[in-house]
Amino acid sequence: MKDIYFNTWRYYEAKKMIKIDPIEAKRLFEEYIVEYPKDYNAQTYYVYILIILNMPNEAKQILDNLEIMSSLDPIFNRESSKVSKLKKDIIKNRMRLLAYYENYEELHNYYERYRYILNDDRLAPVNFMSRKKLNLLKKQEYEKENQGYLFGQILEYDEQALFTHIQKHLTDSNEEEINNNIFAENFPINEIIEEVKKYIPSDKRLCFSMVADSYYFKYNDCGRDSNKITNFFKVVCLHNTSNIITICPVKQNENIPHIDLNYLNKDKGPVKTLSQIEKFNRKFRRQKTRC
């Protein structure tokens, strides 16, 4: 007999599409929720997808209804572990909505109220950004080198720090390890960064994070992701700004919201990929230089 509350396979098939293709994930979850309306956990992911796709009003409506319906479900409320997980997921979605609208005072209060319930270190940048926006941070109390790149860019944006950060994605990088996401040797990174600024911020963003927005751009043969040539690269900016915090080539499909920059893509030749021997030689040269 089919379980009336959930379908594990279909749930995970929809969930894994969120980062790959949020539009398809939205469709899959809509079909799933119609058939399994009491899978409240699935509905929290659907709310998250709506926020990613810049549909906050719809997300809030679903979230409000979810909170009411789950509280009135006696069978669901018998399982304390599921109730606890749902509460955390609802709180995180409330925080996502507050971050989306840049309501940093309420976001900060919400974080302080529920931080011990959530117990999630990944929310630290959210709290940091809220405090920065509310002028609750004192620069002299903060040391960039101890908190990391993202915190430093939230505190005081520095474009030169961006260029240092993305060196690992360039073929002439001096990084010790070869990164999985590498731009083609002929990729005009400086020209591209100036060009993408014309398109951000905009409604093409995808709000995967509470502190940053992601934009996807098409540029044929721009680089490789896990040694496979790709036609897309991702630009991540601090939320609702043009302050870029990273840029790298990624595997994506045509369905993801994107901006086509191929008008800049003149005949630059094929993408150069590194053989295992070339990777070894590059690493050996770096080690020899340091000696």
Sequence and secondary structure as in RCSB ss.txt:
>XXXX:A:sequence
MKDIYFNTWRYYEAKKMIKIDPIEAKRLFEEYIVEYPKDYNAQTYYVYILIILNMPNEAKQILDNLEIMSSLDPI
FNRESSKVSKLKKDIIKNRMRLLAYYENYEELHNYYERYRYILNDDRLAPVNFMSRKKLNLLKKQEYEKENQGYL
FGQILEYDEQALFTHIQKHLTDSNEEEINNNIFAENFPINEIIEEVKKYIPSDKRLCFSMVADSYYFKYNDCGRD
SNKITNFFKVVCLHNTSNIITICPVKQNENIPHIDLNYLNKDKGPVKTLSQIEKFNRKFRRQKTRC
>XXXX:A:secstr
   SS  HHHHHHHHTTTTT HHHHHHHHHHHHHH TT HHHHHHHHHHHHHTT HHHHHHHHHHHHHHHHT TT
GGG HHHHHHHHHHHHHHHHHHHHHTT HHHHHHHHHHHHHHH  GGGHHHHHHHHHHTT   GGG  HHHH HH
HHHHHS  HHHHHHHGGGGSTT   SS  SEEE TT  HHHHHHHHGGG SSTT B  SSSEEEEEEEEEEEEEE
TTEEEEEEEEEEETTSS EEEEEEE   TTS  EE GGG           HHHHHHHHHHHHHHH 
